[in-house]
């Protein structure tokens, strides 16, 4: 794993840490329990549209090997999301590009049990501050289905700008689905960072919605 990913990012009861092989059991149990919750937002293969991810140890090990190879190459940061010390979801910074672009894409999913508590918002804020700060990137992008209102609210709460709808952007839940593109740059981050901005916002508006992006 690259040195840049040997980090632990925390805010109160939420922690982002490097995804580990030890997360296999928790990952499988959570994905098996919440299969219907994830189904509308789950990427699918257009050649096998009815085929779903099998949340078993073999699937996790294959995914984990790919993530680690991409992390070593500097193209990905795979994080586990913990709440009060328990595995509750996953955040992935992918498609990291250096050079003249210095950008990456961010995706997050969270268990149904822990949705609506601001955990996903905090996780996105932590990851964005890290990427646009210590990691030295300029832009973070996020793509979510147009129908995914909770995920869109996460982006909007944190000040991500909506950059339009991309028709048929990704094959999700058996069909090519339109997605909304959101983005934020280091120039647009509030003073003190998104984590501090989100803390201040919670004092005014304590409730939120979480989903997957």
DRENTI-194076 format. One record per residue (C-alpha): chain; residue in one letter; y, x, z. Coordinates in nm, 2 decimals. Last residue first. Layout:
N
('A','A',(Y,X,Z))
...
END
This chain:
213
('A','X',(0.74,-2.30,-0.44))
('A','X',(0.55,-2.47,-0.16))
('A','X',(0.68,-2.72,0.09))
('A','X',(0.92,-2.73,0.38))
('A','X',(1.18,-2.98,0.49))
('A','X',(1.46,-2.93,0.74))
('A','X',(1.59,-3.03,1.09))
('A','X',(1.85,-2.86,1.31))
('A','X',(2.16,-2.93,1.10))
('A','X',(2.47,-2.78,1.27))
('A','X',(2.29,-2.52,1.48))
('A','X',(2.04,-2.48,1.21))
('A','X',(2.32,-2.37,0.97))
('A','X',(2.41,-2.08,1.20))
('A','X',(2.05,-1.96,1.21))
('A','X',(2.02,-2.00,0.83))
('A','X',(2.33,-1.78,0.77))
('A','X',(2.20,-1.52,1.01))
('A','X',(1.87,-1.51,0.82))
('A','X',(2.06,-1.52,0.49))
('A','X',(2.25,-1.20,0.55))
('A','X',(2.53,-1.09,0.78))
('A','X',(2.81,-1.16,0.53))
('A','X',(2.67,-1.43,0.29))
('A','X',(2.45,-1.32,0.00))
('A','X',(2.61,-1.38,-0.34))
('A','X',(2.67,-1.02,-0.44))
('A','X',(2.31,-0.93,-0.35))
('A','X',(2.20,-1.19,-0.61))
('A','X',(2.06,-1.54,-0.58))
('A','X',(1.84,-1.74,-0.82))
('A','X',(1.69,-2.08,-0.88))
('A','X',(1.49,-2.19,-1.19))
('A','X',(1.37,-2.55,-1.21))
('A','X',(1.02,-2.60,-1.35))
('A','X',(0.88,-2.83,-1.61))
('A','X',(0.50,-2.86,-1.60))
('A','X',(0.22,-2.78,-1.84))
('A','X',(-0.07,-2.98,-1.71))
('A','X',(-0.38,-2.96,-1.49))
('A','X',(-0.22,-2.93,-1.15))
('A','X',(0.02,-2.66,-1.27))
('A','X',(0.04,-2.48,-1.60))
('A','X',(0.38,-2.31,-1.59))
('A','X',(0.72,-2.32,-1.76))
('A','X',(0.66,-2.63,-1.97))
('A','X',(1.03,-2.70,-2.00))
('A','X',(1.26,-2.46,-1.81))
('A','X',(1.52,-2.65,-1.61))
('A','X',(1.85,-2.50,-1.52))
('A','X',(2.01,-2.21,-1.33))
('A','X',(2.03,-2.36,-0.98))
('A','X',(2.20,-2.12,-0.74))
('A','X',(2.03,-2.01,-0.42))
('A','X',(2.26,-2.09,-0.12))
('A','X',(2.00,-2.09,0.15))
('A','X',(2.00,-2.47,0.20))
('A','X',(1.97,-2.51,-0.18))
('A','X',(1.66,-2.30,-0.22))
('A','X',(1.49,-2.48,0.07))
('A','X',(1.60,-2.81,-0.06))
('A','X',(1.43,-2.73,-0.40))
('A','X',(1.10,-2.67,-0.21))
('A','X',(1.13,-3.01,-0.04))
('A','X',(1.21,-3.19,-0.37))
('A','X',(0.91,-3.06,-0.56))
('A','X',(0.94,-3.29,-0.86))
('A','X',(1.13,-3.04,-1.08))
('A','X',(0.84,-2.79,-1.01))
('A','X',(0.96,-2.47,-0.86))
('A','X',(1.08,-2.13,-0.99))
('A','X',(1.24,-1.87,-0.76))
('A','X',(1.45,-1.57,-0.86))
('A','X',(1.57,-1.28,-0.65))
('A','X',(1.84,-1.06,-0.79))
('A','X',(1.99,-0.71,-0.71))
('A','X',(1.70,-0.52,-0.57))
('A','X',(1.74,-0.22,-0.33))
('A','X',(1.44,-0.27,-0.11))
('A','X',(1.65,-0.22,0.21))
('A','X',(1.89,-0.50,0.12))
('A','X',(1.83,-0.75,-0.16))
('A','X',(1.45,-0.74,-0.11))
('A','X',(1.47,-0.74,0.27))
('A','X',(1.73,-1.02,0.29))
('A','X',(1.53,-1.22,0.04))
('A','X',(1.21,-1.18,0.24))
('A','X',(1.37,-1.29,0.57))
('A','X',(1.56,-1.58,0.42))
('A','X',(1.24,-1.70,0.24))
('A','X',(1.04,-1.69,0.56))
('A','X',(1.32,-1.87,0.76))
('A','X',(1.32,-2.15,0.50))
('A','X',(0.94,-2.17,0.50))
('A','X',(0.93,-2.19,0.88))
('A','X',(1.21,-2.46,0.90))
('A','X',(0.98,-2.70,1.09))
('A','X',(0.91,-2.95,0.81))
('A','X',(0.58,-2.81,0.72))
('A','X',(0.36,-2.65,0.99))
('A','X',(0.06,-2.88,0.98))
('A','X',(0.08,-2.90,0.60))
('A','X',(0.02,-2.53,0.58))
('A','X',(0.28,-2.32,0.40))
('A','X',(0.32,-2.18,0.05))
('A','X',(0.58,-1.93,-0.08))
('A','X',(0.69,-1.79,-0.41))
('A','X',(0.95,-1.52,-0.49))
('A','X',(1.03,-1.36,-0.82))
('A','X',(1.18,-1.01,-0.85))
('A','X',(1.49,-0.83,-0.98))
('A','X',(1.63,-0.48,-1.03))
('A','X',(1.74,-0.54,-1.39))
('A','X',(1.87,-0.20,-1.51))
('A','X',(1.58,0.00,-1.37))
('A','X',(1.35,-0.17,-1.13))
('A','X',(1.14,-0.48,-1.19))
('A','X',(0.94,-0.65,-0.92))
('A','X',(0.72,-0.92,-1.08))
('A','X',(0.61,-1.06,-0.75))
('A','X',(0.74,-1.13,-0.40))
('A','X',(0.46,-1.34,-0.24))
('A','X',(0.48,-1.54,0.08))
('A','X',(0.17,-1.68,0.25))
('A','X',(0.10,-1.95,0.50))
('A','X',(0.03,-2.04,0.86))
('A','X',(-0.14,-1.74,1.02))
('A','X',(-0.09,-1.76,1.40))
('A','X',(0.13,-1.53,1.61))
('A','X',(0.39,-1.79,1.71))
('A','X',(0.43,-1.87,1.34))
('A','X',(0.29,-1.61,1.10))
('A','X',(0.35,-1.58,0.73))
('A','X',(0.13,-1.33,0.55))
('A','X',(0.32,-1.12,0.30))
('A','X',(0.23,-0.98,-0.05))
('A','X',(0.50,-0.75,-0.19))
('A','X',(0.45,-0.69,-0.56))
('A','X',(0.53,-0.45,-0.85))
('A','X',(0.54,-0.12,-0.67))
('A','X',(0.22,0.01,-0.82))
('A','X',(0.06,0.01,-0.47))
('A','X',(0.16,-0.35,-0.43))
('A','X',(0.01,-0.45,-0.76))
('A','X',(-0.32,-0.29,-0.66))
('A','X',(-0.30,-0.45,-0.32))
('A','X',(-0.24,-0.79,-0.47))
('A','X',(-0.53,-0.76,-0.71))
('A','X',(-0.77,-0.65,-0.43))
('A','X',(-0.65,-0.94,-0.21))
('A','X',(-0.71,-1.20,-0.48))
('A','X',(-1.06,-1.08,-0.55))
('A','X',(-1.13,-1.07,-0.17))
('A','X',(-0.99,-1.42,-0.12))
('A','X',(-1.19,-1.57,-0.39))
('A','X',(-1.51,-1.41,-0.26))
('A','X',(-1.43,-1.53,0.09))
('A','X',(-1.41,-1.90,-0.02))
('A','X',(-1.11,-2.12,-0.10))
('A','X',(-1.23,-2.22,-0.45))
('A','X',(-0.93,-2.25,-0.67))
('A','X',(-0.95,-2.56,-0.89))
('A','X',(-1.10,-2.62,-1.23))
('A','X',(-0.98,-2.94,-1.39))
('A','X',(-0.75,-2.77,-1.64))
('A','X',(-1.01,-2.52,-1.76))
('A','X',(-0.85,-2.36,-2.07))
('A','X',(-0.50,-2.44,-1.93))
('A','X',(-0.59,-2.24,-1.61))
('A','X',(-0.43,-2.40,-1.31))
('A','X',(-0.14,-2.32,-1.07))
('A','X',(-0.14,-2.53,-0.76))
('A','X',(0.17,-2.74,-0.68))
('A','X',(0.02,-3.09,-0.69))
('A','X',(-0.31,-2.97,-0.53))
('A','X',(-0.16,-2.79,-0.22))
('A','X',(-0.17,-3.09,0.02))
('A','X',(-0.51,-3.21,-0.13))
('A','X',(-0.66,-2.87,-0.05))
('A','X',(-0.51,-2.85,0.30))
('A','X',(-0.83,-2.79,0.51))
('A','X',(-0.99,-2.56,0.25))
('A','X',(-0.67,-2.36,0.20))
('A','X',(-0.63,-2.32,0.58))
('A','X',(-0.99,-2.22,0.65))
('A','X',(-1.00,-1.97,0.36))
('A','X',(-0.67,-1.81,0.46))
('A','X',(-0.77,-1.79,0.83))
('A','X',(-1.10,-1.63,0.74))
('A','X',(-0.96,-1.38,0.50))
('A','X',(-0.66,-1.27,0.70))
('A','X',(-0.84,-0.96,0.82))
('A','X',(-0.82,-0.82,0.46))
('A','X',(-0.45,-0.80,0.54))
('A','X',(-0.12,-0.95,0.40))
('A','X',(0.17,-0.73,0.51))
('A','X',(0.38,-0.90,0.77))
('A','X',(0.63,-1.18,0.78))
('A','X',(0.70,-1.32,1.13))
('A','X',(0.84,-1.65,1.25))
('A','X',(0.89,-1.74,1.62))
('A','X',(1.23,-1.58,1.66))
('A','X',(1.31,-1.40,1.33))
('A','X',(1.08,-1.13,1.23))
('A','X',(1.01,-0.90,0.93))
('A','X',(0.73,-0.64,0.96))
('A','X',(0.73,-0.36,0.72))
('A','X',(0.48,-0.13,0.55))
('A','X',(0.57,-0.28,0.21))
('A','X',(0.82,-0.02,0.11))
('A','X',(0.57,0.25,0.19))
('A','X',(0.34,0.13,-0.08))
('A','X',(0.00,0.00,0.00))
END
